């Protein structure tokens, strides 16, 4: 397979992205290829600085760049030669099989949505992130692609994320829950209640009911469905929370015993490694007609490498074909919503 | 002041609630009074079991109980003699100055809203919770009273929570942020964008901009405004997350060195104490014409005691009077929305 990587996107681009691409070759086969997309001069210089041959990768020249703060649609219109736009264009012309970016998420989602379009039957793409929890990996969809959700969108997220969890983690019949403010059927917004009925009535989905925030970490479910707004808050809150707790522990330990504080570092490191979602390497944009992985803006080489591995797995397992199949068997028709 | 406590509400009622009431007397003055609301026989038996005199508290008999799973409005209609209904009724007839419950949150909010009504100028009450963070206490409003928010509601939450943070924590000009999915002005739903304009244009509010989930713990703001749905997820997710991380640490330590795991217990305990929002004792229902505190269903005696202290502080500082004053000076009129 051919993976296009946005060399210019992310807080540590291009250095860490290109270093990640170099590491990524380890997880790819001899027939796989990585294409770097971005300013050719910058890419070649970075490769030299990293002591890699300047012709290690094919390069698609993209002189422009969309920054993190730009409004997605507007930026795509104004910068057709940005790395994200060039990358999506290449994918839509089947010059590459997958795209990967740690840049402006909104722009990446919009570019993929416009260029790749949705899979047959899918109404809206959703970003799926895997949170490693004490109870196992939990796939959350959507974490920010769609902040104006309708029941059909959430319903299809359940189908797509179930296929994803099954294929990626071997969970035969992933348990699906809807994020809500209480477990009782009467709780929640009308969106939530309508989605519940759709999920409950579909025999192909292992719907287990409403979830509350705390249930996410207790091994109750394999897939969590929510609006993009809520999912995004969940994701970023989890990040902030982990950092705060470890800072608090560090401060407490430093106060007590510096040697033990030092020793605890390796404990913390191990835990971070186990529960760090960077390990899972980015988020899949489920529902687009192609393979698109969005990485966190703070991604370093390790995350890019994991993302390349995730990309390959997603592609090799033909997850999109299975999503199309699952959507075609779904009990709720797509009325073009 | 006279505080009515719902003796029947909560996972550990009545034992822990009544034990908390007993402890709560320590934080009250000689002129203050606690009234227990619930089944009189059960309350007297519990007092005896706790080795307290059966006439320690005045009791308002309420033979019925609303369980955690009941639909609030329906339950209030069907059970006019439930502890929550009796408590709210007593408050509306000025037989007590404050109400406190660890029972069904929805029922408690609804009962207070119906019986006490809102403060002059306030459109909707909101639940404010204080999260103790590494950067100081952060007040979040709303965490579940209102899941159909309009901009005016969020705007007024900002005003009310600012007064609250100022009076309770001595923060002169609390920095207010709106929970969103990005920091850029163009991000978010139409509700968020409209609220932003209202806050930005009010010179009495120290509006600092949009916040992302991770900002909550980094000392960037003193007050966070969000829809009840999002706030509720934030609150419960934080809880679950803390538990998961400490479980993960425990498992990791047990694997390495049992002695150190045992020693770490006291570290964890200290951190829990510092960052446990139970310390702040429940959530204030801001905007109702009275003092209403809602405690977590899992509250034990210690939390009830803290809640009683919070109740007293809220009442003594005449926070409601100041909220009415602040709302009357606000730049956005309440159009009865």
Interface residues (C-beta under 8 A of the other chain):
Chain A: X69 X71 X106 X133 X134 X144 X147 X148 X179 X181 X182 X183 X184 X186 X187 X188 X189 X212 X213 X214 X215 X216 X217 X218 X228 X229 X230 X232 X233 X234 X235 X236 X237 X238 X239 X240 X241 X242 X243 X244 X245 X247 X248 X249 X252 X253 X256 X260 X263 X267 X270 X271 X274 X275
Chain B: X69 X71 X106 X133 X134 X144 X147 X148 X179 X181 X182 X183 X184 X186 X187 X188 X189 X212 X213 X214 X215 X216 X217 X218 X228 X229 X230 X232 X233 X234 X235 X236 X237 X238 X239 X240 X241 X242 X243 X244 X245 X247 X248 X249 X252 X253 X256 X260 X263 X267 X270 X271 X274 X275
